[in-house]
Amino acid sequence: MKKSFKNLLEGGVAFAVGLVLNLFTDGVDTPVVTLTKVGVVLMFVGGALILTGLFQMVRGASLST
């Protein structure tokens, strides 16, 4: 599996999980952090992984031509 595709896949999953946490765990109480904040962090991490994967795909395509 190419690294760019792996980053895109992991980023998409992380973003989706973060979105679900952000939207549906508003009333859940946890001892240290709120799950909505964890969701926002996961969405940012997922977005960064998606951007990294896209950059790797574009860079790899431009180097091969």
PDB file of N, H, CA, C and O in Angstrom:
ATOM      1  N   MET A   1       0.839  -1.166   0.000  1.00  0.00           N
ATOM      2  CA  MET A   1       0.000   0.000   0.000  1.00  0.00           C
ATOM      3  C   MET A   1       0.893   1.240   0.000  1.00  0.00           C
ATOM      4  O   MET A   1       1.829   1.349   0.792  1.00  0.00           O
ATOM      5  N   LYS A   2       0.588   2.160  -0.892  1.00  0.00           N
ATOM      6  H   LYS A   2      -0.172   2.072  -1.536  1.00  0.00           H
ATOM      7  CA  LYS A   2       1.386   3.384  -0.952  1.00  0.00           C
ATOM      8  C   LYS A   2       1.163   4.223   0.294  1.00  0.00           C
ATOM      9  O   LYS A   2       0.082   4.230   0.882  1.00  0.00           O
ATOM     10  N   LYS A   3       2.213   4.926   0.676  1.00  0.00           N
ATOM     11  H   LYS A   3       3.092   4.921   0.199  1.00  0.00           H
ATOM     12  CA  LYS A   3       2.142   5.747   1.871  1.00  0.00           C
ATOM     13  C   LYS A   3       1.110   6.864   1.728  1.00  0.00           C
ATOM     14  O   LYS A   3       0.431   7.209   2.695  1.00  0.00           O
ATOM     15  N   SER A   4       0.990   7.426   0.530  1.00  0.00           N
ATOM     16  H   SER A   4       1.541   7.146  -0.256  1.00  0.00           H
ATOM     17  CA  SER A   4       0.017   8.500   0.338  1.00  0.00           C
ATOM     18  C   SER A   4      -1.408   7.982   0.507  1.00  0.00           C
ATOM     19  O   SER A   4      -2.236   8.643   1.134  1.00  0.00           O
ATOM     20  N   PHE A   5      -1.699   6.815  -0.040  1.00  0.00           N
ATOM     21  H   PHE A   5      -1.026   6.277  -0.549  1.00  0.00           H
ATOM     22  CA  PHE A   5      -3.032   6.236   0.102  1.00  0.00           C
ATOM     23  C   PHE A   5      -3.303   5.867   1.561  1.00  0.00           C
ATOM     24  O   PHE A   5      -4.421   6.035   2.048  1.00  0.00           O
ATOM     25  N   LYS A   6      -2.294   5.372   2.246  1.00  0.00           N
ATOM     26  H   LYS A   6      -1.386   5.235   1.850  1.00  0.00           H
ATOM     27  CA  LYS A   6      -2.437   5.025   3.660  1.00  0.00           C
ATOM     28  C   LYS A   6      -2.743   6.279   4.487  1.00  0.00           C
ATOM     29  O   LYS A   6      -3.598   6.244   5.372  1.00  0.00           O
ATOM     30  N   ASN A   7      -2.051   7.380   4.202  1.00  0.00           N
ATOM     31  H   ASN A   7      -1.357   7.409   3.483  1.00  0.00           H
ATOM     32  CA  ASN A   7      -2.328   8.617   4.925  1.00  0.00           C
ATOM     33  C   ASN A   7      -3.733   9.134   4.639  1.00  0.00           C
ATOM     34  O   ASN A   7      -4.411   9.627   5.541  1.00  0.00           O
ATOM     35  N   LEU A   8      -4.171   9.024   3.389  1.00  0.00           N
ATOM     36  H   LEU A   8      -3.620   8.624   2.656  1.00  0.00           H
ATOM     37  CA  LEU A   8      -5.523   9.446   3.045  1.00  0.00           C
ATOM     38  C   LEU A   8      -6.563   8.606   3.776  1.00  0.00           C
ATOM     39  O   LEU A   8      -7.545   9.137   4.294  1.00  0.00           O
ATOM     40  N   LEU A   9      -6.346   7.310   3.817  1.00  0.00           N
ATOM     41  H   LEU A   9      -5.548   6.879   3.396  1.00  0.00           H
ATOM     42  CA  LEU A   9      -7.282   6.405   4.487  1.00  0.00           C
ATOM     43  C   LEU A   9      -7.324   6.658   5.992  1.00  0.00           C
ATOM     44  O   LEU A   9      -8.405   6.767   6.571  1.00  0.00           O
ATOM     45  N   GLU A  10      -6.166   6.752   6.623  1.00  0.00           N
ATOM     46  H   GLU A  10      -5.288   6.664   6.152  1.00  0.00           H
ATOM     47  CA  GLU A  10      -6.111   7.007   8.057  1.00  0.00           C
ATOM     48  C   GLU A  10      -6.685   8.369   8.397  1.00  0.00           C
ATOM     49  O   GLU A  10      -7.371   8.524   9.407  1.00  0.00           O
ATOM     50  N   GLY A  11      -6.407   9.354   7.559  1.00  0.00           N
ATOM     51  H   GLY A  11      -5.849   9.229   6.739  1.00  0.00           H
ATOM     52  CA  GLY A  11      -6.947  10.691   7.792  1.00  0.00           C
ATOM     53  C   GLY A  11      -8.451  10.722   7.675  1.00  0.00           C
ATOM     54  O   GLY A  11      -9.128  11.381   8.464  1.00  0.00           O
ATOM     55  N   GLY A  12      -8.980  10.009   6.689  1.00  0.00           N
ATOM     56  H   GLY A  12      -8.429   9.474   6.048  1.00  0.00           H
ATOM     57  CA  GLY A  12     -10.435   9.949   6.531  1.00  0.00           C
ATOM     58  C   GLY A  12     -11.112   9.279   7.711  1.00  0.00           C
ATOM     59  O   GLY A  12     -12.158   9.734   8.173  1.00  0.00           O
ATOM     60  N   VAL A  13     -10.521   8.203   8.198  1.00  0.00           N
ATOM     61  H   VAL A  13      -9.671   7.833   7.822  1.00  0.00           H
ATOM     62  CA  VAL A  13     -11.091   7.499   9.362  1.00  0.00           C
ATOM     63  C   VAL A  13     -11.005   8.373  10.608  1.00  0.00           C
ATOM     64  O   VAL A  13     -11.972   8.472  11.363  1.00  0.00           O
ATOM     65  N   ALA A  14      -9.858   9.005  10.829  1.00  0.00           N
ATOM     66  H   ALA A  14      -9.073   8.925  10.215  1.00  0.00           H
ATOM     67  CA  ALA A  14      -9.698   9.870  12.004  1.00  0.00           C
ATOM     68  C   ALA A  14     -10.668  11.044  11.945  1.00  0.00           C
ATOM     69  O   ALA A  14     -11.264  11.405  12.960  1.00  0.00           O
ATOM     70  N   PHE A  15     -10.832  11.639  10.771  1.00  0.00           N
ATOM     71  H   PHE A  15     -10.348  11.345   9.947  1.00  0.00           H
ATOM     72  CA  PHE A  15     -11.757  12.755  10.628  1.00  0.00           C
ATOM     73  C   PHE A  15     -13.189  12.306  10.892  1.00  0.00           C
ATOM     74  O   PHE A  15     -13.944  13.007  11.567  1.00  0.00           O
ATOM     75  N   ALA A  16     -13.570  11.141  10.365  1.00  0.00           N
ATOM     76  H   ALA A  16     -12.957  10.572   9.817  1.00  0.00           H
ATOM     77  CA  ALA A  16     -14.932  10.638  10.561  1.00  0.00           C
ATOM     78  C   ALA A  16     -15.206  10.332  12.028  1.00  0.00           C
ATOM     79  O   ALA A  16     -16.273  10.670  12.541  1.00  0.00           O
ATOM     80  N   VAL A  17     -14.259   9.699  12.706  1.00  0.00           N
ATOM     81  H   VAL A  17     -13.392   9.425  12.290  1.00  0.00           H
ATOM     82  CA  VAL A  17     -14.440   9.400  14.132  1.00  0.00           C
ATOM     83  C   VAL A  17     -14.522  10.693  14.935  1.00  0.00           C
ATOM     84  O   VAL A  17     -15.348  10.817  15.839  1.00  0.00           O
ATOM     85  N   GLY A  18     -13.666  11.651  14.604  1.00  0.00           N
ATOM     86  H   GLY A  18     -12.995  11.551  13.869  1.00  0.00           H
ATOM     87  CA  GLY A  18     -13.714  12.941  15.291  1.00  0.00           C
ATOM     88  C   GLY A  18     -15.025  13.662  15.068  1.00  0.00           C
ATOM     89  O   GLY A  18     -15.556  14.287  15.986  1.00  0.00           O
ATOM     90  N   LEU A  19     -15.555  13.583  13.855  1.00  0.00           N
ATOM     91  H   LEU A  19     -15.124  13.075  13.109  1.00  0.00           H
ATOM     92  CA  LEU A  19     -16.841  14.219  13.561  1.00  0.00           C
ATOM     93  C   LEU A  19     -17.969  13.579  14.356  1.00  0.00           C
ATOM     94  O   LEU A  19     -18.837  14.275  14.882  1.00  0.00           O
ATOM     95  N   VAL A  20     -17.957  12.248  14.443  1.00  0.00           N
ATOM     96  H   VAL A  20     -17.252  11.682  14.016  1.00  0.00           H
ATOM     97  CA  VAL A  20     -18.982  11.547  15.232  1.00  0.00           C
ATOM     98  C   VAL A  20     -18.873  11.932  16.701  1.00  0.00           C
ATOM     99  O   VAL A  20     -19.885  12.198  17.350  1.00  0.00           O
ATOM    100  N   LEU A  21     -17.657  11.962  17.228  1.00  0.00           N
ATOM    101  H   LEU A  21     -16.835  11.745  16.702  1.00  0.00           H
ATOM    102  CA  LEU A  21     -17.487  12.358  18.634  1.00  0.00           C
ATOM    103  C   LEU A  21     -17.949  13.787  18.863  1.00  0.00           C
ATOM    104  O   LEU A  21     -18.586  14.085  19.874  1.00  0.00           O
ATOM    105  N   ASN A  22     -17.634  14.657  17.938  1.00  0.00           N
ATOM    106  H   ASN A  22     -17.117  14.415  17.117  1.00  0.00           H
ATOM    107  CA  ASN A  22     -18.000  16.061  18.095  1.00  0.00           C
ATOM    108  C   ASN A  22     -19.515  16.264  18.035  1.00  0.00           C
ATOM    109  O   ASN A  22     -20.059  17.097  18.760  1.00  0.00           O
ATOM    110  N   LEU A  23     -20.183  15.518  17.189  1.00  0.00           N
ATOM    111  H   LEU A  23     -19.741  14.841  16.601  1.00  0.00           H
ATOM    112  CA  LEU A  23     -21.618  15.729  17.000  1.00  0.00           C
ATOM    113  C   LEU A  23     -22.483  15.026  18.043  1.00  0.00           C
ATOM    114  O   LEU A  23     -23.532  15.553  18.415  1.00  0.00           O
ATOM    115  N   PHE A  24     -22.078  13.858  18.522  1.00  0.00           N
ATOM    116  H   PHE A  24     -21.227  13.430  18.220  1.00  0.00           H
ATOM    117  CA  PHE A  24     -22.987  13.033  19.305  1.00  0.00           C
ATOM    118  C   PHE A  24     -22.589  12.809  20.759  1.00  0.00           C
ATOM    119  O   PHE A  24     -23.281  12.068  21.458  1.00  0.00           O
ATOM    120  N   THR A  25     -21.520  13.407  21.241  1.00  0.00           N
ATOM    121  H   THR A  25     -20.958  14.009  20.674  1.00  0.00           H
ATOM    122  CA  THR A  25     -21.121  13.160  22.631  1.00  0.00           C
ATOM    123  C   THR A  25     -21.156  14.440  23.458  1.00  0.00           C
ATOM    124  O   THR A  25     -20.305  14.647  24.324  1.00  0.00           O
ATOM    125  N   ASP A  26     -22.129  15.289  23.195  1.00  0.00           N
ATOM    126  H   ASP A  26     -22.820  15.120  22.492  1.00  0.00           H
ATOM    127  CA  ASP A  26     -22.187  16.571  23.890  1.00  0.00           C
ATOM    128  C   ASP A  26     -22.511  16.418  25.374  1.00  0.00           C
ATOM    129  O   ASP A  26     -21.962  17.156  26.191  1.00  0.00           O
ATOM    130  N   GLY A  27     -23.379  15.490  25.744  1.00  0.00           N
ATOM    131  H   GLY A  27     -23.825  14.890  25.080  1.00  0.00           H
ATOM    132  CA  GLY A  27     -23.786  15.368  27.133  1.00  0.00           C
ATOM    133  C   GLY A  27     -23.020  14.336  27.938  1.00  0.00           C
ATOM    134  O   GLY A  27     -23.355  14.096  29.098  1.00  0.00           O
ATOM    135  N   VAL A  28     -22.003  13.720  27.358  1.00  0.00           N
ATOM    136  H   VAL A  28     -21.731  13.915  26.416  1.00  0.00           H
ATOM    137  CA  VAL A  28     -21.264  12.660  28.044  1.00  0.00           C
ATOM    138  C   VAL A  28     -20.191  13.287  28.937  1.00  0.00           C
ATOM    139  O   VAL A  28     -19.376  14.086  28.476  1.00  0.00           O
ATOM    140  N   ASP A  29     -20.199  12.917  30.211  1.00  0.00           N
ATOM    141  H   ASP A  29     -20.861  12.268  30.586  1.00  0.00           H
ATOM    142  CA  ASP A  29     -19.208  13.444  31.152  1.00  0.00           C
ATOM    143  C   ASP A  29     -18.064  12.464  31.308  1.00  0.00           C
ATOM    144  O   ASP A  29     -18.283  11.287  31.594  1.00  0.00           O
ATOM    145  N   THR A  30     -16.842  12.944  31.122  1.00  0.00           N
ATOM    146  H   THR A  30     -16.664  13.900  30.890  1.00  0.00           H
ATOM    147  CA  THR A  30     -15.635  12.150  31.350  1.00  0.00           C
ATOM    148  C   THR A  30     -14.770  12.892  32.358  1.00  0.00           C
ATOM    149  O   THR A  30     -14.876  14.114  32.472  1.00  0.00           O
ATOM    150  N   PRO A  31     -13.912  12.182  33.097  1.00  0.00           N
ATOM    151  CA  PRO A  31     -13.174  12.818  34.186  1.00  0.00           C
ATOM    152  C   PRO A  31     -12.163  13.893  33.758  1.00  0.00           C
ATOM    153  O   PRO A  31     -12.025  14.898  34.455  1.00  0.00           O
ATOM    154  N   VAL A  32     -11.465  13.717  32.652  1.00  0.00           N
ATOM    155  H   VAL A  32     -11.578  12.900  32.085  1.00  0.00           H
ATOM    156  CA  VAL A  32     -10.354  14.622  32.349  1.00  0.00           C
ATOM    157  C   VAL A  32     -10.705  15.608  31.243  1.00  0.00           C
ATOM    158  O   VAL A  32     -10.618  16.819  31.448  1.00  0.00           O
ATOM    159  N   VAL A  33     -11.096  15.114  30.086  1.00  0.00           N
ATOM    160  H   VAL A  33     -11.166  14.131  29.920  1.00  0.00           H
ATOM    161  CA  VAL A  33     -11.419  15.978  28.952  1.00  0.00           C
ATOM    162  C   VAL A  33     -12.813  15.623  28.427  1.00  0.00           C
ATOM    163  O   VAL A  33     -13.324  14.530  28.670  1.00  0.00           O
ATOM    164  N   THR A  34     -13.408  16.561  27.710  1.00  0.00           N
ATOM    165  H   THR A  34     -12.993  17.449  27.512  1.00  0.00           H
ATOM    166  CA  THR A  34     -14.707  16.260  27.115  1.00  0.00           C
ATOM    167  C   THR A  34     -14.490  15.553  25.786  1.00  0.00           C
ATOM    168  O   THR A  34     -13.505  15.803  25.091  1.00  0.00           O
ATOM    169  N   LEU A  35     -15.404  14.681  25.444  1.00  0.00           N
ATOM    170  H   LEU A  35     -16.204  14.478  26.008  1.00  0.00           H
ATOM    171  CA  LEU A  35     -15.277  13.925  24.208  1.00  0.00           C
ATOM    172  C   LEU A  35     -15.457  14.810  22.979  1.00  0.00           C
ATOM    173  O   LEU A  35     -14.964  14.477  21.901  1.00  0.00           O
ATOM    174  N   THR A  36     -16.153  15.926  23.129  1.00  0.00           N
ATOM    175  H   THR A  36     -16.553  16.197  24.005  1.00  0.00           H
ATOM    176  CA  THR A  36     -16.284  16.829  21.990  1.00  0.00           C
ATOM    177  C   THR A  36     -14.939  17.471  21.655  1.00  0.00           C
ATOM    178  O   THR A  36     -14.632  17.685  20.482  1.00  0.00           O
ATOM    179  N   LYS A  37     -14.135  17.781  22.674  1.00  0.00           N
ATOM    180  H   LYS A  37     -14.385  17.607  23.627  1.00  0.00           H
ATOM    181  CA  LYS A  37     -12.802  18.336  22.421  1.00  0.00           C
ATOM    182  C   LYS A  37     -11.893  17.288  21.786  1.00  0.00           C
ATOM    183  O   LYS A  37     -11.086  17.614  20.914  1.00  0.00           O
ATOM    184  N   VAL A  38     -12.016  16.045  22.213  1.00  0.00           N
ATOM    185  H   VAL A  38     -12.671  15.781  22.921  1.00  0.00           H
ATOM    186  CA  VAL A  38     -11.254  14.963  21.584  1.00  0.00           C
ATOM    187  C   VAL A  38     -11.657  14.834  20.128  1.00  0.00           C
ATOM    188  O   VAL A  38     -10.812  14.591  19.268  1.00  0.00           O
ATOM    189  N   GLY A  39     -12.945  14.994  19.844  1.00  0.00           N
ATOM    190  H   GLY A  39     -13.632  15.192  20.544  1.00  0.00           H
ATOM    191  CA  GLY A  39     -13.429  14.945  18.479  1.00  0.00           C
ATOM    192  C   GLY A  39     -12.836  16.043  17.619  1.00  0.00           C
ATOM    193  O   GLY A  39     -12.459  15.798  16.473  1.00  0.00           O
ATOM    194  N   VAL A  40     -12.750  17.245  18.153  1.00  0.00           N
ATOM    195  H   VAL A  40     -13.057  17.444  19.084  1.00  0.00           H
ATOM    196  CA  VAL A  40     -12.164  18.357  17.399  1.00  0.00           C
ATOM    197  C   VAL A  40     -10.693  18.083  17.114  1.00  0.00           C
ATOM    198  O   VAL A  40     -10.218  18.341  16.008  1.00  0.00           O
ATOM    199  N   VAL A  41      -9.973  17.567  18.096  1.00  0.00           N
ATOM    200  H   VAL A  41     -10.359  17.358  18.995  1.00  0.00           H
ATOM    201  CA  VAL A  41      -8.555  17.254  17.896  1.00  0.00           C
ATOM    202  C   VAL A  41      -8.394  16.168  16.833  1.00  0.00           C
ATOM    203  O   VAL A  41      -7.517  16.262  15.974  1.00  0.00           O
ATOM    204  N   LEU A  42      -9.237  15.140  16.889  1.00  0.00           N
ATOM    205  H   LEU A  42      -9.950  15.063  17.586  1.00  0.00           H
ATOM    206  CA  LEU A  42      -9.170  14.087  15.880  1.00  0.00           C
ATOM    207  C   LEU A  42      -9.502  14.613  14.489  1.00  0.00           C
ATOM    208  O   LEU A  42      -8.931  14.156  13.499  1.00  0.00           O
ATOM    209  N   MET A  43     -10.416  15.563  14.411  1.00  0.00           N
ATOM    210  H   MET A  43     -10.880  15.934  15.215  1.00  0.00           H
ATOM    211  CA  MET A  43     -10.734  16.149  13.110  1.00  0.00           C
ATOM    212  C   MET A  43      -9.542  16.915  12.551  1.00  0.00           C
ATOM    213  O   MET A  43      -9.275  16.841  11.351  1.00  0.00           O
ATOM    214  N   PHE A  44      -8.822  17.648  13.391  1.00  0.00           N
ATOM    215  H   PHE A  44      -9.038  17.708  14.366  1.00  0.00           H
ATOM    216  CA  PHE A  44      -7.633  18.357  12.931  1.00  0.00           C
ATOM    217  C   PHE A  44      -6.528  17.390  12.512  1.00  0.00           C
ATOM    218  O   PHE A  44      -5.870  17.597  11.493  1.00  0.00           O
ATOM    219  N   VAL A  45      -6.331  16.344  13.294  1.00  0.00           N
ATOM    220  H   VAL A  45      -6.866  16.176  14.122  1.00  0.00           H
ATOM    221  CA  VAL A  45      -5.311  15.342  12.942  1.00  0.00           C
ATOM    222  C   VAL A  45      -5.681  14.651  11.640  1.00  0.00           C
ATOM    223  O   VAL A  45      -4.823  14.441  10.782  1.00  0.00           O
ATOM    224  N   GLY A  46      -6.951  14.296  11.485  1.00  0.00           N
ATOM    225  H   GLY A  46      -7.648  14.466  12.181  1.00  0.00           H
ATOM    226  CA  GLY A  46      -7.407  13.677  10.247  1.00  0.00           C
ATOM    227  C   GLY A  46      -7.228  14.591   9.056  1.00  0.00           C
ATOM    228  O   GLY A  46      -6.799  14.150   7.990  1.00  0.00           O
ATOM    229  N   GLY A  47      -7.553  15.861   9.228  1.00  0.00           N
ATOM    230  H   GLY A  47      -7.902  16.219  10.094  1.00  0.00           H
ATOM    231  CA  GLY A  47      -7.353  16.826   8.147  1.00  0.00           C
ATOM    232  C   GLY A  47      -5.891  16.970   7.772  1.00  0.00           C
ATOM    233  O   GLY A  47      -5.559  17.076   6.591  1.00  0.00           O
ATOM    234  N   ALA A  48      -5.018  16.974   8.764  1.00  0.00           N
ATOM    235  H   ALA A  48      -5.288  16.888   9.723  1.00  0.00           H
ATOM    236  CA  ALA A  48      -3.584  17.064   8.481  1.00  0.00           C
ATOM    237  C   ALA A  48      -3.091  15.825   7.736  1.00  0.00           C
ATOM    238  O   ALA A  48      -2.272  15.936   6.823  1.00  0.00           O
ATOM    239  N   LEU A  49      -3.580  14.656   8.116  1.00  0.00           N
ATOM    240  H   LEU A  49      -4.245  14.566   8.857  1.00  0.00           H
ATOM    241  CA  LEU A  49      -3.191  13.433   7.417  1.00  0.00           C
ATOM    242  C   LEU A  49      -3.712  13.425   5.979  1.00  0.00           C
ATOM    243  O   LEU A  49      -3.017  12.979   5.066  1.00  0.00           O
ATOM    244  N   ILE A  50      -4.922  13.915   5.783  1.00  0.00           N
ATOM    245  H   ILE A  50      -5.487  14.278   6.525  1.00  0.00           H
ATOM    246  CA  ILE A  50      -5.467  13.988   4.425  1.00  0.00           C
ATOM    247  C   ILE A  50      -4.641  14.934   3.567  1.00  0.00           C
ATOM    248  O   ILE A  50      -4.323  14.612   2.422  1.00  0.00           O
ATOM    249  N   LEU A  51      -4.291  16.096   4.106  1.00  0.00           N
ATOM    250  H   LEU A  51      -4.549  16.358   5.036  1.00  0.00           H
ATOM    251  CA  LEU A  51      -3.465  17.046   3.352  1.00  0.00           C
ATOM    252  C   LEU A  51      -2.079  16.465   3.048  1.00  0.00           C
ATOM    253  O   LEU A  51      -1.541  16.670   1.960  1.00  0.00           O
ATOM    254  N   THR A  52      -1.514  15.749   4.004  1.00  0.00           N
ATOM    255  H   THR A  52      -1.952  15.582   4.887  1.00  0.00           H
ATOM    256  CA  THR A  52      -0.216  15.116   3.784  1.00  0.00           C
ATOM    257  C   THR A  52      -0.305  14.066   2.686  1.00  0.00           C
ATOM    258  O   THR A  52       0.565  13.999   1.818  1.00  0.00           O
ATOM    259  N   GLY A  53      -1.345  13.252   2.718  1.00  0.00           N
ATOM    260  H   GLY A  53      -2.052  13.306   3.424  1.00  0.00           H
ATOM    261  CA  GLY A  53      -1.535  12.237   1.686  1.00  0.00           C
ATOM    262  C   GLY A  53      -1.722  12.847   0.313  1.00  0.00           C
ATOM    263  O   GLY A  53      -1.158  12.359  -0.666  1.00  0.00           O
ATOM    264  N   LEU A  54      -2.519  13.924   0.230  1.00  0.00           N
ATOM    265  H   LEU A  54      -2.977  14.320   1.026  1.00  0.00           H
ATOM    266  CA  LEU A  54      -2.706  14.597  -1.047  1.00  0.00           C
ATOM    267  C   LEU A  54      -1.401  15.190  -1.559  1.00  0.00           C
ATOM    268  O   LEU A  54      -1.097  15.098  -2.749  1.00  0.00           O
ATOM    269  N   PHE A  55      -0.632  15.795  -0.666  1.00  0.00           N
ATOM    270  H   PHE A  55      -0.878  15.870   0.300  1.00  0.00           H
ATOM    271  CA  PHE A  55       0.660  16.357  -1.055  1.00  0.00           C
ATOM    272  C   PHE A  55       1.596  15.264  -1.559  1.00  0.00           C
ATOM    273  O   PHE A  55       2.300  15.454  -2.551  1.00  0.00           O
ATOM    274  N   GLN A  56       1.606  14.121  -0.876  1.00  0.00           N
ATOM    275  H   GLN A  56       1.035  13.966  -0.070  1.00  0.00           H
ATOM    276  CA  GLN A  56       2.462  13.019  -1.308  1.00  0.00           C
ATOM    277  C   GLN A  56       2.028  12.477  -2.662  1.00  0.00           C
ATOM    278  O   GLN A  56       2.871  12.101  -3.476  1.00  0.00           O
ATOM    279  N   MET A  57       0.721  12.431  -2.912  1.00  0.00           N
ATOM    280  H   MET A  57       0.036  12.736  -2.251  1.00  0.00           H
ATOM    281  CA  MET A  57       0.239  11.953  -4.204  1.00  0.00           C
ATOM    282  C   MET A  57       0.648  12.904  -5.327  1.00  0.00           C
ATOM    283  O   MET A  57       1.095  12.465  -6.387  1.00  0.00           O
ATOM    284  N   VAL A  58       0.491  14.210  -5.092  1.00  0.00           N
ATOM    285  H   VAL A  58       0.128  14.567  -4.232  1.00  0.00           H
ATOM    286  CA  VAL A  58       0.840  15.203  -6.105  1.00  0.00           C
ATOM    287  C   VAL A  58       2.349  15.218  -6.336  1.00  0.00           C
ATOM    288  O   VAL A  58       2.805  15.273  -7.478  1.00  0.00           O
ATOM    289  N   ARG A  59       3.106  15.169  -5.274  1.00  0.00           N
ATOM    290  H   ARG A  59       2.736  15.124  -4.346  1.00  0.00           H
ATOM    291  CA  ARG A  59       4.560  15.182  -5.401  1.00  0.00           C
ATOM    292  C   ARG A  59       5.059  13.928  -6.091  1.00  0.00           C
ATOM    293  O   ARG A  59       5.972  13.997  -6.914  1.00  0.00           O
ATOM    294  N   GLY A  60       4.475  12.783  -5.770  1.00  0.00           N
ATOM    295  H   GLY A  60       3.734  12.727  -5.101  1.00  0.00           H
ATOM    296  CA  GLY A  60       4.873  11.538  -6.408  1.00  0.00           C
ATOM    297  C   GLY A  60       4.519  11.531  -7.874  1.00  0.00           C
ATOM    298  O   GLY A  60       5.285  11.019  -8.689  1.00  0.00           O
ATOM    299  N   ALA A  61       3.368  12.091  -8.233  1.00  0.00           N
ATOM    300  H   ALA A  61       2.745  12.507  -7.571  1.00  0.00           H
ATOM    301  CA  ALA A  61       2.951  12.143  -9.631  1.00  0.00           C
ATOM    302  C   ALA A  61       3.830  13.095 -10.424  1.00  0.00           C
ATOM    303  O   ALA A  61       4.123  12.834 -11.591  1.00  0.00           O
ATOM    304  N   SER A  62       4.256  14.199  -9.812  1.00  0.00           N
ATOM    305  H   SER A  62       4.018  14.411  -8.864  1.00  0.00           H
ATOM    306  CA  SER A  62       5.079  15.146 -10.551  1.00  0.00           C
ATOM    307  C   SER A  62       6.502  14.635 -10.717  1.00  0.00           C
ATOM    308  O   SER A  62       7.179  14.999 -11.679  1.00  0.00           O
ATOM    309  N   LEU A  63       6.967  13.800  -9.796  1.00  0.00           N
ATOM    310  H   LEU A  63       6.418  13.505  -9.015  1.00  0.00           H
ATOM    311  CA  LEU A  63       8.323  13.255  -9.926  1.00  0.00           C
ATOM    312  C   LEU A  63       8.393  12.141 -10.964  1.00  0.00           C
ATOM    313  O   LEU A  63       9.440  11.936 -11.579  1.00  0.00           O
ATOM    314  N   SER A  64       7.298  11.422 -11.166  1.00  0.00           N
ATOM    315  H   SER A  64       6.447  11.588 -10.666  1.00  0.00           H
ATOM    316  CA  SER A  64       7.332  10.298 -12.078  1.00  0.00           C
ATOM    317  C   SER A  64       7.167  10.738 -13.536  1.00  0.00           C
ATOM    318  O   SER A  64       7.469   9.956 -14.437  1.00  0.00           O
ATOM    319  N   THR A  65       6.699  11.958 -13.795  1.00  0.00           N
ATOM    320  H   THR A  65       6.453  12.593 -13.063  1.00  0.00           H
ATOM    321  CA  THR A  65       6.512  12.399 -15.179  1.00  0.00           C
ATOM    322  C   THR A  65       7.684  13.187 -15.687  1.00  0.00           C
ATOM    323  O   THR A  65       7.679  13.630 -16.835  1.00  0.00           O
TER     324      THR A  65
END
